[in-house]
Amino acid sequence: MEGSSAPRRGSSRSSATNSALRRRFDGKLIVNNGPFGGQTTREQALQHIEADHADAVVVGRALIANPDLVERWQGGHPENEPRPELFYGPGAEGYTDYPFLKAA
């Protein structure tokens, strides 16, 4: 994000932040792209893990839109696009009505 002081993924600053966290915290480190980082892709999640920046990666928006996200990522299948205009709504629409891979 332009003008932001937030570390960019993969930057030396974010790597230094993650290293400092790992030195001070001996638990599992779970990361995400943040509210302005966009939806975390499979490739980004793998990069976080492979670079030892995290033990797990949060992929909330992708998971909401893809109830079978693991199968889609494992098979390289296309993903449903989340419908953020329906997030935080009063009903189930936008949370439980995305098609499964076999139905798509």
C-alpha positions, -999 to 999 in steps of 0.1 A, spaced: 0 0 0 15 33 -11 25 56 17 21 28 43 48 21 69 37 -15 70 63 -40 60 59 -55 25 58 -93 22 92 -106 13 110 -74 22 140 -74 44 119 -54 69 92 -80 72 119 -107 74 135 -89 102 102 -84 120 95 -122 116 130 -130 129 125 -108 159 91 -124 166 106 -158 164 133 -149 189 108 -135 214 80 -160 210 85 -197 211 49 -206 200 35 -211 166 35 -180 144 4 -175 123 3 -147 97 -19 -132 70 -17 -105 44 -36 -81 66 -68 -61 58 -52 -42 30 -30 -70 16 -57 -86 -5 -67 -122 -5 -38 -146 3 -31 -169 -26 -18 -204 -24 16 -192 -37 18 -165 -11 9 -189 17 36 -214 5 62 -185 4 54 -176 40 59 -212 51 89 -220 29 107 -188 41 100 -198 77 80 -166 82 51 -186 96 40 -220 108 5 -214 94 -11 -189 71 -47 -175 76 -67 -176 43 -101 -166 56 -116 -150 25 -104 -178 2 -118 -203 26 -152 -186 29 -156 -186 -9 -142 -222 -13 -155 -247 11 -132 -272 -5 -102 -249 -7 -77 -277 3 -89 -299 -26 -88 -269 -50 -52 -260 -40 -40 -295 -41 -54 -301 -76 -46 -267 -90 -83 -261 -96 -98 -226 -101 -113 -209 -70 -146 -192 -64 -143 -154 -60 -154 -141 -26 -183 -116 -26 -171 -91 0 -202 -70 -5 -221 -98 13 -196 -101 42 -210 -92 76 -246 -94 63 -275 -107 83 -279 -140 65 -261 -170 51 -257 -156 16 -221 -149 9 -209 -174 35 -226 -208 29 -238 -206 -7 -205 -210 -27 -204 -240 -50 -182 -270 -42 -157 -280 -70 -178 -310 -81 -209 -288 -84 -191 -259 -102 
